[in-house]
Amino acid sequence: MRALVWRGPRQMAIETVDEPRQVDDQVLVRPEAAGICGSEIEGYLGRMPNRVPPLVMGHEFAGIVVSAGHGAGREWSGRRVVVNPLLSCRACIRCKAGERNLCAERRLIGVHVAGGFAERVAVPAANLIALPDRVDTRTGALVEPLANAVHAVGLGRRLVATETATVFGAGTIGLFALHAARAAGIADVRVVEPHAARRAAAVAAGARAAHADAADLARERRADLVIDAVGATVTRRAALDVVRPGGAVVLLGLHEDESALPFHRVVRDQVAFQGSFAYTDADFAAALELLVGDRVSLGELTGTRPLEAGPEAFATLAAGPTAHLKTFLSALPS
């Protein structure tokens, strides 16, 4: 079958690969829409050590079940589904507590095993959620990134009573963090984003204001909660400048691995720093509900591009922000 294969930094091409090996509790999904994630661009550039070439990426996808193993449940055959790409042992203390994202054996489809940039992908039946007939598969592919944002906002609200929030970054994850915050009842959400078109998208999505930099917000220092959807040293430091004493910063972006921060301020102002990785099954279900209920939208979605457009799409996205907030590839047979 055809697949988009990453072979190393800036090396990606369509290749013929072996069919996925489907075990008894798995189904084969034909992805109809697979979104390109910002973390995959980092991987494409060779900055994500958890991705080892050769690899078929693609962890944000939805499609149709084309076959089901005997232990998977025949009722899945032919159904339109959203795929939760998070794999775990489902037996450890963390998994039983509903925190499969913290399982010591966690893996991700499209990161550690072959993913959705292919004609077919093997998925455990337990990782499927039915996609309502009226919902486009591109919308289904947005459940995974939205679930990340739902999880981050939930973690932050556990740490601090939140009336005001600031989000750094207005790419897909940043906009979804804005949406998730508003859906959680946080009315005053500001966004910091240098890209003008993305600032406009943030305002259209309900931001109280969108700033090119954090200077004005730093002077006020009034945010109860700050979500860094970028993960660069500059945004991590700016998040600390913006948050109020006793507030919380949730670190969601993964652009850089290490950052120097003024920890005297963290200690003296009792600022809580919280990492946020992936999502729970409850977060994933909540994200689907938000999208199906039309409570979250990225506006008009771009069309799904053929799998063969993948190498060019990755190169374009690696060159810098584009006007499009999400690029989708299609694994439908040509």
N, C-alpha and C positions, 0 to 999 in steps of 0.2 A: 504494500500500500504506500501512498505518498505521505510524506511528513516533512515538516520544516525542522531541520536539524541544525543545532548550534554546535560548531566544531571548535570554538575558541574565540578569543577577543575579536569582534567584528567579522567573524566568519560564520555565515549562516546561508543555507541553501536547501532547496527542495531535493529530497532523496527518496529512493525506494527502500523501505525498511520492512522487517519481518512483521507479520500480523501479531497483535498483542496476544499473549497467552492468557486465556480466560479460565480461571479456576471456578470451582463449584459455586461459591457464594458471590461471584461477580457477574456483571453484565458487560456487554460491549455497547458503548455509546458512540453514535456518530455526531460529532460536534457540528452544530449549525452556526454557532457564533462563539468565538473565543477572543476575549479582550487581551490587549497587550498591556501589561502592568509596568509601572515605573521600576519596580524591583527587577523585572526582566530586562529592562534597558541597562540597568547596572550590571546584571549578569552577562548580557551581551558584550559589554565593555570589559568584562573580566574582573569586576569589582565585587563579586559575590562568591566567596569560597564555598558556600553550600551547594553551588551548582557546578557539576563536573561534566565536561564534554566527553563524548558526544551526548547531547541531550535534546529531547523533544520537549520544549517548554510548553506553557499554556496551563494556568491553574484557574483562570476565570472563564468558565464555559458552560454552555447549555446545549442540549441536542435531543436526539431521539435514541431510545434503546432499540438496538437491532437484534440482539439475542440475549438470552438470560441462562445462566447455569442452573442446574437442578436445585441447588440450595438457595438460589437468589430469589425465587418466586416468579413464576411464569407471568404473573399479572403485570410485570414491568415491560414485557415485550411490546414494542410499538408506541410506548408512552413518551411524551415530551417531558424532559427532566432538567432540573438544575443539579449540578454536581458540587457537593462539598468536597474540596480536594484534600482535606485534612485526614490523614491516616494515623491511627493510634492503636494501642494494644486492646483498649476497651475493657481491661481487667484490673489495672493498677488503681491505687488510691485516688490519684488525680482524675483518671477517667471516670471512676465511679462517683466522684464528687461533681461531675459535669464539666471538668476542666481538661478535655482531651487535648487542648492546645498546649498544655504543660506536661503531657506524657513524656517520659524519658525516651520512649521509642517512636515519638512523633515523626512523621514524614509528610511530604506534600506531593500530590500528583502534579507533575509539571516542574518540580524542583528536584526531587530525589528519584522519581520514577517517571516514565514517559507520560506526557500530558496531552492537552487538547489541540495542539497545532498539528493534527494528523487526521486521517480519514476515520480512524476508529481508535478508541482508548478503553482499556479495561478498568472498571470501577467497581468496588464493593457495593452491593445493593444497599447496604446500610448507609451509604453516603449519598443516596439519591433523595431528592424532594420533587414531587410532581409539580410541573409547571402548568398553571391554568391555561386552557385553550386560547383565551383571548390575549394572553401575554406574549409579546414578541420574544424570541430567543435572545436577542441582543439585551433586552431588559433582564432576562434570566442570567446572562453573563455578568450583570452588574451586581448580583446578590453578594458575591464573594468580596469585592472591594467595599461595598456598603457595610457588610458584617464587621469588617475591620474597624470602621468608624463607629458603629454602634457599640462595639466592645470598648473602644477607647473612651468614649463619652461615659459609658457606664462605670468604668473604673474611676474616672475623675470625680463623678458625682458621689461615689462611695467615700471619697477622701474629703470633700469640701462641699458645703451648701453653695450652690451655684446660681447666681442671678446674672452674672456677666461672664462671658467667655471670649477668648481670642484664639483664632486658628491661624497658624502660619502655613501658607501654601494654599493655592486654589486650583491645584490639579484635581484629578478625580477623587483621590482620598480626602484632600482638604475640603472640597465642596461637599463630599458626603459627610465629613465631620460636622460641617455647618448644618446640613440637613438633619443629622442625627441629634445634634444639640437642640435645634429648634423643635424637633419631634419630642424631645424629652422635656420640653417646657421652658427652655432657656431662651428668652425673647431677645436679649441683648447680646448678639454675637458679632464680633468684629473680625475682619480678615486682613492679613498682611500678605501681599503678593506683588512682586515687581512687574509682572506681565499685565499690561493694560487690559487686554481682552479678557483675561482671567479675572481681573478685578471687577469688570463689568458683569461677568457671569456670576460672581459671588453676590453682588448687589441684587441681580435678578433672582437669585436663589433665596434671598431673604436676609442677607447680612445687613446689620444696622449701618455699617460703613466698611469700605475697603480701602486700605492704605498701601501706598507704594513702599513704605518702610515703617519701622516701629517707633520712630522718634516721638511722635505725639503721644502714643500710647504709653511709652516709657516714662514720659513726664507725668502722666496721670497715675500710673502704677495702680490700677484698680481692678484688673481682671481676677475673678475668683479662680477661674480655670483657664489654662492655656494648653492647647493641643498643637504639638509640633508635627505636622504632616510631611516635613521635608527631611529633617535629620542631618542638617549640616551644622558645623560649629557656629556659624553666624546666627542661625535660627535658634539653636539651643541657648546661646548667650542672650539673644534678644528676648526669648521666652522668659528668661529669668529677670530681665529688665522690666517686663510688662506685668508679671504676676504680682498680686498684692501680698503683703506679709500674711502668713498663715494660709496662703493659697496653694494651688497644686498645678504642676506641669506634667502632662502626659506625653511621653516620648513615643511617637508612632512611626516617624520616618527613619529610614536606614541609609541615608546618603553617605555618611561617614561613620567609620567604626569608632574613632576616638576623638574626644573634644576636651580642651582645657576650660574649666568653668570656675567662677569665683565662689568657692564653697563657703567662705566666711559669710556671704550674704545668705546662702542656703541655710546655714546653721542659725545665724542670728535672727533671721526673719521666719524661721520654722517653715520653710517652703518644702512641700512634699514633691519628690520626683517619682514618677511611676512609669515603668516600661509597659508597653502594650503589644502583645504578640497575637496575631490571628484573631480567634473568636471561639466562643463556645457554640454548641449546637443550638442553644436558645438564642444567641445573637444572630446566627445564620437564619433561623426561622423568622426572627423579628425583622431582619433586613428584607426578606422576601415579602413579608406582610406589608412593610412600608412601601415597597415598589408596586406590589399588586394593588394596594389601596390608593395609588397615585399621590401619596403623601411626600414622595421624594422623586425628583426628576432632574435629569441633566439637560432638559430641553430636547430639541430635535436631535436624534441620534444620527451619526453618520452611517452610510451604507456599509454592509459587510463586504470586505474585499476578498478576492480569491487567495488561497494559500500561497500561490506563486508570487503574490505581491509582498510576502513577508520580509524577504531580505531588504527590499527598498524601504518598507515601512519602519523596520528597526533602525536602519541607517538614518532615516529622516528624524525619528524621535530622539535618537542619540545626539543629533546636532543641536537640540534645544527645544524649548516649548513651542507647540504649534497651536493654531486656533481651535483644533479639535481636541476635545477633552477625553475621548476614548476612541481608539482604533480597533476595529473588529476584523478578524480573519475568518474565512469560511473554509471548512474542511469538506464541503459537499463535493462529490465527484464531478470533475469537469466533463 
